[in-house]
């Protein structure tokens, strides 16, 4: 597969290949367009296999729907209900498939496919992060999940935006803030672990020039840096707090 998915750091910047190391549920990744389409098709095929339940897709613009038309005609014949949400001229309803046109700027950058079946639930939700107009050149940040409660909350956010009752993808923002906080903590812990290890190695070779009391001072500094980071935790996960307060 030519698709590419990258791990991201605490700033959301792509780092290493996620396909090489294995992907993890709820982690935010950077997807290229080919990877987005492959993941979306996998969810759609799962829905066809189960042949029951509800599927929702946000596709940015209705012109992006055309390559998926045949598969969605099949979904329209098998699912209880399916929605395609996008910008542009609304297509006529087809069986159980409903098209919803929106110009809402909140949903404009999102590509989402969520499926709620009787036996299985799965969702991919991503937001475009570059300014490309051609779909094949677009890049997205997002995650996948099999957790029913997360899927329900994202669906509620989308429906709230469509009804004019919400102006944010709050659940997406909440999870993004937590993901970055986790990666920030991981990077800081790795740096302090390396610093402590280097101090121990220094004590091995430095003799009287670096004794146990010197190591204790360096260790205390590392612990203080980590304590300072934990004090910033509310700020690092501010989006999570804002949802709870809403």
N, C-alpha and C positions, 0 to 999 in steps of 0.2 A: 504494500500500500504506500502511495506517495504522500499520504497525509502526515502532517507533523503536529505534535503536541509537546509543549515545553513545560517543565516545572517553572514556577515563579518564586522570586524571593519576597522579602517582607515589604518591598516597594512595588511589587507587581511586575517586576522586570523578568523577562524570560532568562532561564539559566541553562539547564541541561535537558536532554531529551527525556520526556516522560514515558514514551513508548518503550525505551530501552530498559528502564528500571521498573516499570509496572505502575499503573495508575491506582489512586486510592480515592474512595468515595468521600465527598464533601471537600476535598482539596481543590483550590482554585488553580487552573492551568491556563496557558495561552494556546489557543487552537487556531490553526489556519483554516481556510474555507473548506478544503477537502476533508479535514477531520470533522468539522461541524456537520457536513453532509453525511459522512459515514456513520457518525454517532446517531444522527437523526433517523437515518434509514434503519439502524438497528432497533431503535425504539418502535418505529412504525411496523417493522416486521414482527416484533413481539406482540404488538396490538393485533395484527392480522392473525397471528398464531392463536391468541387467546379468544379472539372474535367476540369480545363483549366489553362493555365499559365505555369510558370517555377519553377522548384525546383532544388536546389543545396545542396549537402551534402558532407562534408569532414569527413571521417571516420577513419583517421589515417592509417589503414591497410585494405587491401581488405578482409582479413579473418574476419574482423568485419562486413562485409556486409552479410555474409551467413544467419544469423537469420532474416534478413530483406528481403530476396530474393523475397518471394511470394508477399509481399506488393509492392515492387518496380516493379515487373512484372505488377501489376495492374496500378501503376503510369505510366509505359511506354505505357500502352494502352489508357490512358485517358488524360495525359497532352500533351501540345505542345512540351515540351522539359524537360528533367531531366538529371542532371549530378551527378555522384558519383566520388569523388576525393579521392585517397588514395595511399599508398605505396604498391608495390608488383607487381605481374603479372597482367597485365590489362585484364579484362574480355571482351569478345566480345560484341559489341553493341546489344541491345535488344529493338526493336521498337524505341521509342523516347528516350530511356535511353542510355546515353553515359557514358562510364567509362574512366576516365582520370588518368593515373599513374604519380606520381611525387615523387621524392626523396628530394624535397626542405625541408630543415630543419625548415624553418619558419612555414610551414603548418603542419609539423609532429605532434606537440602536440595538434592541434586544432580539436575539434568536433563541426561541424556546420551543421545546417539544416535551410535553408531559402526558403521561398515560396513566390512567387510574382504572385498572381492571379489577375483576372480582378476586383474582388470585395474585396478581403481581402489579406493582406500581413502580414507575421509573420516570426520571425527569432529567433533562439537560437544559440548563439555563445559562446563557452567555450574553455579554454586552460587547459590542464592537468598540475597539480601542484605538483604531487608526482612522484616517480620513478617506480611505479608498472608496471610490464609487463603484468600481468593477468588483463583483462579488468574489471572484477568484483571488483578488488581491487583499481581501479583508482579513483582519485578525480580531479574535475575540478572547475575552477573559471570562471564565465561568467554571462551573462544576457540574457533576452528575450525582444523583442520589437515588436510592431505592427506599428512602424513608417516607412512609405515607404522610406523617404530620408536616414535614417540610414541603412536600408536594402540595398539600392542602393550603398551606400558608402562602406559597407563591401564587397559586391559582386565585386565592382571595385577593391578593394584591393586584393581579391583572384585572380581575373583574371589577375591583374598586376603581381602578384607573379608567376603565371603559365606561363606568357609570358616573364618572366625575366626582367620586367620593374620596379619591386618593390621588396624590401627585408624586408618589415615590414608589419604587420597588423596594419596600422596606426590608423584606426578608432577605433579598439579595444583598443589600447594603450591610445588613447585620452580619450575615455569614462572611462577607468579604472582609469586614473589619476584624472579625475573630480569626479568620485565616491568616491575615497579615500579622496579627498579634502573636499567634502561635509560631509563625516563621521568624518573627523578630526575637521571641524568647529562645527559640532553637539556635539562632545564629549567635545570640549573646552567650548562652550556655556553652556553645562550642568554643567560642573565643576564650571564655574564662577557664574552661577545662584545659585548653591548650596552654594558657598562661600558668596554671597551677602545675601542669606536667613539666613545663620548661623549668619552673622554679625547683621542682624536685630533682630534675636532671642536673641543674646547676649545683645543687647541694652535694651531689655525688662527686663532682669533679673539682669544685672550688675549694674544698677543704675548709681551713679556718677563715677564709675570706667570705664564706657564705654559710652561716650556721643555722641551726634550727630556729633561733629567734628571728633571723632575717626572713626565713621562709614563712614564719607566723605572720610577720608584717605584710608580706606580699599576699598571703592567703586572705588576711583581713581586708585588704584592698579589693580583692576580687569579690568577696562576699558583700562589701559595701556597694560595689557597682551593681551587683544583682539585686540588692535590696532597693537601690534607687530605681531600677527598672520596674520592680513590682509596684512601686509607688505610682508609676505612670500607667499602670494597667487600666484604670478607668478611662483615661484618654485614648489609649490604644484601641479600646473596644467601645468607643463612644456611640457608634451606630447601634450596637446591641442595646445600650442603655436607653437610647432614644426610642427604640421600638417598645420597650417595656413601659416607658413613660407616656407613650401615645395613647 
